[in-house]
Amino acid sequence: MADVISTPSTNEPVALRLIDREFLIACPPEERDGLLEAANFLDRKMRELRAHAKTPGFDRLAVLAAISITHEYLQLQKRPAPSQENNSVPEPGIADGLANLRRKLEAALDAHLK
């Protein structure tokens, strides 16, 4: 029998449930909570859209949710930046984090649809 050399993995599989489908997405342990929170948000948005959709197919709901969430995000980006007087500083890396999460979700959807 061959020896198996295990190396520490930086990514761990996380099971995400969107409506009636489960997806496994690998992510670093420190991003797990954020990924689960994003998946729960997406699941709620998809269920909300399904309640009002004429054709509630999973793929259609995923696209509609992506468009809706992106629209909300872009509207938030258009808001004026908080003034320095309020000592409010926007959290750095939000756009990068969202882009990274989007790539992970797209990869999971691609793998599930193949």
C-alpha positions in Angstrom: 0.0 0.0 0.0 1.3 3.4 -0.9 2.0 6.0 1.8 -0.3 9.0 1.7 1.4 12.2 2.5 -1.0 14.7 3.9 -0.2 18.3 3.7 -2.2 21.0 5.5 -4.9 22.4 3.3 -5.6 26.0 3.4 -9.1 25.4 2.1 -11.9 23.4 3.6 -15.2 22.3 1.9 -18.2 24.2 3.1 -21.7 22.9 2.4 -24.1 25.7 1.2 -27.8 25.1 0.7 -29.6 27.4 -1.8 -33.3 26.6 -1.9 -33.3 22.9 -2.6 -29.7 22.4 -3.8 -26.5 21.9 -1.9 -23.1 23.1 -3.1 -19.7 22.4 -1.7 -17.3 25.3 -1.9 -13.8 25.3 -0.7 -12.6 28.3 1.3 -10.1 29.2 3.9 -11.4 28.6 7.5 -11.3 32.4 8.3 -13.7 33.1 5.4 -16.2 30.3 6.4 -18.6 32.5 8.5 -18.7 35.2 5.8 -19.4 32.6 3.1 -22.2 31.0 5.1 -23.7 34.5 5.8 -23.6 35.4 2.1 -25.2 32.0 1.2 -28.0 32.6 3.7 -28.5 36.1 2.3 -28.6 34.7 -1.3 -31.0 31.9 -0.2 -33.4 34.4 1.3 -33.3 36.6 -1.8 -33.9 33.6 -4.1 -36.9 32.4 -1.9 -38.3 36.0 -2.0 -38.0 36.0 -5.8 -39.5 32.5 -6.1 -42.6 33.6 -4.2 -43.3 36.2 -6.9 -41.9 34.4 -10.0 -44.0 33.0 -12.8 -41.3 30.4 -13.7 -39.3 29.7 -10.5 -36.6 27.5 -12.0 -33.4 27.5 -9.9 -31.2 28.9 -12.7 -33.6 31.8 -13.4 -33.9 32.5 -9.6 -30.1 32.6 -9.3 -29.8 35.0 -12.2 -32.6 37.3 -10.9 -31.0 37.2 -7.4 -27.6 38.1 -8.8 -29.0 41.0 -10.7 -31.0 42.2 -7.7 -28.1 42.0 -5.3 -25.8 43.6 -7.8 -28.2 46.5 -8.3 -28.5 47.0 -4.5 -24.7 47.0 -4.3 -24.2 49.5 -7.1 -26.8 51.8 -5.5 -24.8 51.7 -2.3 -21.6 52.5 -4.1 -23.2 55.6 -5.6 -24.0 57.0 -2.2 -21.7 59.8 -1.1 -18.8 58.7 1.0 -19.2 59.5 4.7 -17.6 62.7 5.8 -14.4 62.7 7.9 -16.3 64.7 10.5 -18.3 61.6 11.5 -15.1 59.6 11.8 -16.8 57.0 9.6 -14.3 55.1 7.5 -15.6 52.6 4.8 -14.4 49.1 5.5 -11.5 48.3 3.3 -11.6 45.4 0.9 -15.4 45.0 0.6 -15.3 45.1 -3.2 -12.5 42.5 -3.2 -14.3 40.3 -0.8 -17.5 40.5 -2.9 -15.6 39.7 -6.1 -14.0 36.7 -4.4 -17.3 35.4 -3.1 -18.9 35.9 -6.5 -16.1 33.8 -8.1 -16.6 31.1 -5.6 -20.4 31.0 -6.1 -20.0 31.0 -9.9 -17.5 28.1 -9.7 -20.0 26.1 -7.5 -22.8 26.8 -9.9 -20.7 25.9 -12.9 -19.7 22.6 -11.2 -23.3 21.8 -10.3 -24.6 22.5 -13.7 -22.1 20.3 -15.5 
